[in-house]
Amino acid sequence: MVISQIPSLPFPNPHTIQKRGGKGQPKADKSASSAETVRPVKETTITVQRAPRGKNKSVTVIRGMAANGIDLKVASKFFASRFACGSSVTAADEIVIQGDVEDELLDVIPEKWKTIRDDLIEDLGEQKR
């Protein structure tokens, strides 16, 4: 009598049953989500400046590359191998390269990334960070 009073529960979808950890939800289609996240790239100015670091050393700081649609990790790795020095992503839109490579950067950036024109790169000279 008690069993007949319990409402019947629907059997869960076999694709959503949790097997080992995780949340047990079906995976989303990646091809559909990547098409939705494509956003137009706005051309913004890329600034290159040299900043002092200690007494005799300096670093080169690049800002504005992410706004032009360039992956900062890939760019940092490229600069490190190209100039044989350390390079890191320090902020949301900032790459720091160890050493004074400011002059070479003005030629290398448009050569590597064809979407960036020479007039979009601005040299600020030596400034404090």
TAWOUR-V354011 format. One record per residue. N is the residue number from 1. PSI is psi in whole degrees, 0 to 359 (none if undefined). Layout:
N_PSI ; N_PSI
This chain:
1_321 ; 2_323 ; 3_324 ; 4_341 ; 5_345 ; 6_128 ; 7_149 ; 8_136 ; 9_138 ; 10_145 ; 11_132 ; 12_156 ; 13_132 ; 14_340 ; 15_344 ; 16_0 ; 17_129 ; 18_126 ; 19_307 ; 20_100 ; 21_192 ; 22_189 ; 23_351 ; 24_28 ; 25_149 ; 26_148 ; 27_145 ; 28_154 ; 29_120 ; 30_329 ; 31_326 ; 32_322 ; 33_328 ; 34_330 ; 35_329 ; 36_331 ; 37_359 ; 38_124 ; 39_149 ; 40_143 ; 41_127 ; 42_132 ; 43_119 ; 44_164 ; 45_137 ; 46_125 ; 47_137 ; 48_127 ; 49_158 ; 50_133 ; 51_137 ; 52_147 ; 53_98 ; 54_205 ; 55_300 ; 56_358 ; 57_159 ; 58_162 ; 59_155 ; 60_128 ; 61_129 ; 62_130 ; 63_146 ; 64_3 ; 65_325 ; 66_328 ; 67_340 ; 68_10 ; 69_23 ; 70_135 ; 71_121 ; 72_325 ; 73_317 ; 74_318 ; 75_318 ; 76_318 ; 77_322 ; 78_314 ; 79_320 ; 80_319 ; 81_326 ; 82_319 ; 83_3 ; 84_54 ; 85_177 ; 86_144 ; 87_140 ; 88_156 ; 89_117 ; 90_334 ; 91_186 ; 92_328 ; 93_47 ; 94_132 ; 95_133 ; 96_125 ; 97_130 ; 98_127 ; 99_169 ; 100_93 ; 101_26 ; 102_316 ; 103_320 ; 104_326 ; 105_324 ; 106_334 ; 107_325 ; 108_320 ; 109_309 ; 110_334 ; 111_318 ; 112_313 ; 113_106 ; 114_340 ; 115_345 ; 116_120 ; 117_162 ; 118_326 ; 119_350 ; 120_349 ; 121_125 ; 122_128 ; 123_116 ; 124_354 ; 125_211 ; 126_123 ; 127_160 ; 128_148 ; 129_none
